[in-house]
Amino acid sequence: QVQLVESGGGLVQAGGSLRLSCVVSGGTFSSYAMGWFRQAPGKEREFVAAINRIGGMKDYADSVKGRFTISRDNAKKTVYLQMNSLKPEDTAVYYCAADSQGWVSKPLATDYDYWGQGTQVTVSS
């Protein structure tokens, strides 16, 4: 059974940084494209970033381009989201997700097969 566990969330002031991690157990991590999504209170889940199975293709939401960086370490079965210059509007629960069709990074949540439980990120003004 594939399990995804996020960590690294917390409370940070605007302009600060956080790095989220997502460790995957079970399955074959190196074959998965990985994505980060977020959901703020009262809003729908939205795409943040994605990376294909070998890390050569990355995709970002316009709202985070230039501030967030997605990366992966296949040896550690971990995907990361480095978040810089955080804004209050980045406050949300952040989820990582795995897509077993891993050659292309995808922005649609429905393309992903496995999901983590989420980690809370709160940015104070």
Disulfide bonds with the S-S distance in Angstrom:
Cys22-Cys96 1.90
